[in-house]
Amino acid sequence: ARRRDRRSRRPGESGPSCRRRFEYSNLWTGVFVWTWKLVARSDKAETGRIGSELSSTVRVTVTGLSIFFLFCVAGALVSPAASVGRRRPRQRPRILPLATSSERSEPPEQVFFPYGVASFAGIRKNKRFFVDKTRAIIQLLDEAENVICLRPPRWGKSLTVDILATFLDKNTSDETFEKLFGGLAIFPEENRGKLCRRFYMMKFDLSIEVGSGDVADIRQRLYDEINDEVRSFVRRYKLEDVTIYDDNGLASLESAVDVLSAKDPDAELFVLVDEYDRFSTELMVASDSSRYDAVVAAGTPGKESDPLHAFLTAIKSLSGILPTRSFVTGVTPISLADSSSANIYKSISFGQSVASVFGFTEVDVNAGLPQLKQLSDDERKTAFDF
């Protein structure tokens, strides 16, 4: 058997593989020969034992099976199944060449145009489309120490808040400032003004989800947002001995400002509040007047103040600890009026300076349309006229 294996072995085939191939071949050959003899004997003698036992139907069936086995034998000898375990040459993985800069496709337009993106650092670092309105944004702070600006959604309020957070923060390094503001209108020293990198910054995003929760649930979600910012504030400015109250974010806020005042008596605080009326507007749109009144309106004497009123009152009281300025954004003035805590804020929503900050002007659209590579000149003109 070993000599037969050596003689019959295919290139690259092992001895056991060769033996298995012969075993399969012998098996099918034996079945075929036995069937063929059976058919021949049944046809040869009608009076014989085999011929008398097999009817014509059985002979047809056996003949068909013999033909089937014949094809099986042929297939077993030539198919890959006959050489189980046969070693095949290993295929090398196909490596595609890297595309050159000229071959790479342009990024999708929705990637270049940062629709709904409120990260100033992300836009600048990724070189996305950005209309420079930084000088007009800084001029908004000249209106008053406590400013509120109202605009519809998707008009750039949150991006404006993020720009202010970077521009005013005393922890913004020279390298970061140059990387983010380099080439913009307020980068030259003479255009920065007196407020650049001067403040300890707090930034609150009140776009919390109210869901089906009651007033206590909404208040706790507001406290969680406040505590998250207080923890970030403590890490950013390396404050110690600040007490975080999980069930009272306003107390955590006051504790952090007290510690900052003791550490740096000359400190100035700037508070940014984005989407101040997001959760209250959600209740108002849902026509949930009972929860809206409980969340927004001033508290009944002797009871705990309602969440929005209590938060705005706490921001106002910080000026008694440190010099504090604030910038608030929202959609409508309704919640601010209903909370009866708006007496320190100056609304600049209808000022000429605000009109140039939010939204796109004709000049801005003219600057953006050429960036849409897939549009023809006629399509750009149509879009501009529209």
C-alpha positions in Angstrom: 0.0 0.0 0.0 2.9 2.4 0.8 4.5 1.6 -2.6 1.2 2.2 -4.3 0.8 5.5 -2.4 4.2 6.7 -3.5 3.5 5.8 -7.1 0.1 7.4 -7.2 0.7 10.4 -5.0 0.0 13.8 -6.6 2.4 16.8 -6.3 2.1 18.3 -2.8 -0.2 15.4 -1.5 0.5 13.5 1.7 0.4 9.7 2.1 -2.9 9.7 4.2 -4.6 12.0 1.7 -3.6 9.7 -1.2 -5.0 6.6 0.7 -8.2 8.4 1.4 -8.6 9.2 -2.3 -8.1 5.5 -3.1 -10.6 4.4 -0.4 -13.3 6.7 -1.9 -12.6 5.5 -5.4 -12.6 1.8 -4.4 -15.9 2.3 -2.5 -17.8 3.8 -5.4 -16.2 1.4 -7.9 -17.3 -1.6 -5.9 -20.9 -0.3 -5.6 -21.0 0.2 -9.4 -19.6 -3.2 -10.3 -22.0 -5.0 -7.9 -25.0 -3.1 -9.3 -24.0 -3.8 -12.9 -23.6 -7.5 -12.2 -27.0 -7.6 -10.6 -28.6 -6.1 -13.6 -26.7 -8.4 -16.0 -27.8 -11.5 -14.1 -31.4 -10.4 -14.1 -31.4 -9.8 -17.8 -29.4 -13.0 -18.6 -31.8 -15.7 -17.2 -35.5 -15.2 -17.1 -35.9 -18.6 -15.4 -33.0 -18.2 -13.0 -33.4 -17.3 -9.4 -32.4 -13.7 -9.8 -34.4 -13.2 -13.0 -37.6 -14.7 -11.5 -37.4 -12.5 -8.4 -36.8 -9.2 -10.1 -39.7 -7.7 -12.0 -39.3 -5.4 -14.9 -39.9 -2.3 -12.7 -37.1 -3.3 -10.4 -34.8 -3.9 -13.4 -35.5 -0.3 -14.6 -34.9 1.0 -11.1 -31.6 -0.8 -10.7 -30.5 0.3 -14.2 -31.1 3.9 -13.2 -29.2 3.5 -10.0 -26.3 2.0 -11.9 -26.1 5.0 -14.2 -26.2 7.3 -11.1 -23.3 5.4 -9.5 -21.4 5.6 -12.7 -21.6 9.5 -12.6 -20.7 9.4 -8.9 -17.5 7.4 -9.6 -16.5 9.8 -12.3 -17.2 12.8 -10.0 -15.3 11.2 -7.1 -12.2 10.8 -9.3 -12.1 14.3 -10.6 -13.7 16.5 -8.0 -11.9 18.2 -5.1 -13.8 15.9 -2.7 -11.7 13.0 -3.9 -8.6 14.7 -2.5 -9.7 15.6 1.0 -6.8 17.1 2.9 -5.0 18.0 -0.3 -2.7 20.9 0.4 -3.4 23.9 -1.9 -1.0 26.7 -2.5 -1.7 29.6 -0.1 -3.1 32.7 -1.7 -1.5 36.0 -0.8 -3.9 38.7 0.3 -4.6 41.4 -2.2 -3.1 44.7 -1.1 -4.7 47.7 -2.7 -2.4 50.7 -3.2 -3.2 53.8 -1.2 -4.8 56.6 -3.2 -2.8 59.6 -3.8 -4.0 63.0 -2.8 -5.2 63.7 -6.3 -7.1 60.4 -6.5 -9.0 60.8 -3.2 -12.6 61.8 -3.5 -13.8 65.0 -2.0 -15.4 64.7 1.5 -19.2 64.7 1.6 -20.6 68.2 1.7 -22.5 67.6 5.0 -19.1 66.9 6.5 -17.5 70.1 5.3 -20.6 72.1 6.3 -21.0 71.6 10.1 -24.8 71.7 10.3 -25.9 71.3 13.9 -22.3 71.2 15.2 -21.7 73.5 18.2 -18.0 72.7 18.9 -15.8 75.6 17.9 -12.6 73.6 18.4 -14.0 70.7 16.3 -14.9 73.0 13.4 -11.5 74.8 13.4 -9.3 71.7 13.9 -11.2 69.8 11.1 -11.1 72.8 8.8 -14.8 72.9 8.3 -16.7 75.7 6.7 -16.8 78.7 9.2 -18.0 82.2 8.7 -15.9 84.6 10.7 -18.2 86.6 13.0 -16.0 86.6 16.0 -15.5 90.4 16.1 -19.3 90.9 16.1 -19.7 88.2 18.8 -17.3 89.9 21.2 -19.1 93.2 20.6 -22.2 91.7 22.1 -20.5 91.8 25.5 -20.3 95.5 25.4 -24.1 95.8 25.6 -24.3 94.9 29.3 -22.8 92.8 32.0 -25.7 90.4 32.0 -27.1 89.7 28.5 -29.8 87.5 27.1 -30.1 86.7 23.4 -33.0 84.9 21.8 -33.1 83.2 18.5 -34.8 80.2 16.9 -33.2 76.8 16.8 -30.3 76.1 14.4 -29.2 79.8 14.3 -25.8 79.3 15.9 -26.5 80.1 19.5 -24.7 77.2 21.0 -21.7 77.7 18.7 -21.6 81.4 19.8 -21.6 80.2 23.5 -18.7 77.8 22.8 -16.7 80.6 21.1 -17.2 82.8 24.1 -16.2 80.0 26.5 -12.8 79.7 24.7 -12.2 83.4 24.1 -12.9 84.5 27.7 -11.4 81.6 29.6 -8.2 82.6 31.4 -7.0 78.9 31.1 -6.9 79.1 27.3 -3.2 78.7 26.5 -1.4 80.8 23.8 -1.0 77.7 21.7 -4.7 76.8 21.8 -5.7 80.4 21.2 -3.5 80.7 18.1 -4.7 77.3 16.8 -8.4 78.2 17.1 -8.5 81.9 16.5 -5.5 82.3 14.2 -6.5 84.1 11.0 -9.8 85.3 12.4 -10.9 88.9 13.0 -10.2 88.9 16.7 -6.8 87.3 16.6 -4.8 90.5 16.3 -3.9 91.9 19.7 -5.6 95.2 19.0 -8.9 93.5 18.2 -9.2 91.3 21.3 -10.5 94.0 23.7 -10.1 93.9 27.5 -12.1 90.8 28.2 -10.0 88.3 26.3 -8.8 85.4 28.6 -9.8 87.2 31.7 -12.5 85.1 33.5 -13.1 81.9 35.3 -15.7 80.3 33.1 -18.8 78.3 33.9 -20.9 76.9 31.1 -24.4 75.4 31.6 -26.4 73.6 29.0 -30.0 73.4 30.1 -31.3 71.3 27.1 -32.4 68.6 29.5 -35.1 66.1 28.7 -38.2 66.4 30.9 -40.0 63.2 29.6 -42.9 62.3 31.8 -41.2 63.1 35.1 -42.7 65.3 37.7 -41.3 68.5 39.1 -38.9 66.6 41.5 -37.5 64.6 38.6 -36.9 67.7 36.5 -35.3 69.5 39.4 -32.9 66.5 39.9 -32.0 66.5 36.2 -31.2 70.2 36.5 -29.1 69.6 39.6 -27.2 66.8 37.8 -26.3 69.2 35.0 -25.2 71.8 37.5 -23.1 69.3 39.4 -21.4 68.1 36.2 -20.3 71.6 35.4 -19.2 72.3 39.0 -17.0 69.1 38.9 -15.5 70.2 35.6 -15.0 73.7 37.0 -13.1 72.2 40.0 -10.8 70.1 37.8 -10.1 72.9 35.4 -9.1 75.4 38.0 -7.6 73.0 40.5 -9.9 73.9 43.4 -9.9 72.0 46.6 -12.4 71.4 49.4 -15.5 72.0 47.2 -18.5 70.1 48.4 -20.7 68.5 45.8 -24.4 68.0 46.9 -26.0 65.4 44.8 -29.5 66.4 45.8 -28.9 70.2 45.5 -26.8 71.4 42.6 -27.3 75.1 43.6 -25.5 74.4 46.9 -22.6 72.8 45.0 -22.4 75.9 42.8 -22.2 78.2 45.8 -19.6 76.0 47.4 -17.4 76.2 44.3 -17.6 80.0 44.1 -16.9 80.3 47.8 -13.7 78.3 47.4 -12.7 80.2 44.3 -13.2 83.5 46.2 -10.9 82.3 49.0 -8.2 81.1 46.6 -8.2 84.2 44.3 -9.9 87.3 45.8 -9.4 89.2 42.5 -11.2 86.5 40.5 -13.9 87.4 38.0 -16.5 84.9 37.1 -18.4 84.6 33.7 -21.4 82.3 33.5 -22.7 81.1 30.1 -26.2 79.5 30.0 -27.2 77.9 26.8 -30.8 76.9 26.0 -32.2 78.3 29.3 -35.8 77.6 28.2 -35.4 74.2 26.4 -37.1 72.1 29.0 -39.8 74.7 29.8 -40.6 75.2 26.1 -41.0 71.4 25.7 -43.7 71.5 28.5 -45.3 74.6 26.9 -45.5 72.9 23.4 -47.0 69.8 25.0 -49.7 72.0 26.6 -48.7 70.6 30.0 -49.7 73.8 31.9 -49.7 72.2 35.3 -46.1 71.0 35.0 -45.0 74.2 33.2 -46.3 76.3 36.1 -44.6 74.1 38.7 -41.3 74.1 36.8 -41.0 77.7 35.7 -43.1 80.0 38.0 -41.8 81.5 41.2 -42.2 79.3 44.2 -44.9 79.7 46.8 -43.6 81.4 49.9 -42.5 78.9 52.4 -42.0 76.2 49.8 -39.0 75.2 47.7 -38.6 77.4 44.6 -39.3 76.0 41.2 -36.3 74.8 39.3 -35.8 77.5 36.6 -36.6 80.4 39.0 -34.2 78.9 41.6 -31.4 78.5 39.1 -31.7 82.0 37.7 -31.9 83.4 41.2 -28.7 81.5 42.2 -26.8 83.0 39.2 -27.9 86.4 40.2 -26.8 85.9 43.8 -23.2 84.9 42.7 -22.4 88.6 42.2 -22.5 88.9 46.0 -19.5 86.6 46.3 -17.4 87.6 43.2 -17.8 90.0 40.3 -20.0 88.0 37.9 -21.1 88.5 34.4 -23.4 86.2 32.4 -24.6 85.5 28.8 -27.8 83.6 28.3 -29.4 82.2 25.1 -32.8 80.8 24.5 -35.7 80.7 22.1 -38.5 82.8 23.7 -38.7 85.3 26.6 -41.8 83.7 28.0 -40.1 81.4 30.5 -37.8 84.2 31.7 -40.8 86.5 32.3 -42.8 83.8 34.0 -39.9 82.9 36.3 -39.8 86.6 37.5 -36.0 86.5 37.7 -35.1 88.5 34.6 -34.5 91.9 36.2 -30.7 91.8 35.8 -30.7 90.7 32.1 -30.7 93.0 29.2 -32.3 91.6 26.1 -30.3 92.3 22.9 -32.4 90.1 20.7 -33.6 92.9 18.4 -30.4 94.9 18.3 -28.6 95.6 15.1 -25.4 94.0 16.5 -27.2 90.7 16.9 -28.5 90.6 13.4 -25.0 90.4 12.0 -24.0 87.5 14.4 -26.8 84.9 13.9 -27.8 83.5 10.6 -26.2 84.0 7.1 -26.1 87.3 5.3 -25.9 87.7 1.5 -22.1 87.9 1.7 -22.0 84.6 3.8 -24.1 82.8 1.2 -21.9 84.0 -1.6 -18.9 82.6 0.3 -20.6 79.2 0.9 -22.1 78.4 -2.5 -18.7 78.0 -4.3 -17.9 75.2 -1.8 -20.7 73.0 -3.1 -18.6 71.3 -5.8 -21.5 69.2 -7.2 -23.5 72.3 -8.2 -23.2 74.0 -11.6 -22.9 77.8 -11.9 -26.6 78.0 -12.9 -27.6 75.9 -9.9 -25.6 78.1 -7.6 -27.3 81.2 -9.1 -30.7 79.6 -8.7 -29.9 78.8 -5.1 -28.7 82.3 -4.3 -31.8 83.9 -6.0 -34.0 81.6 -4.0 
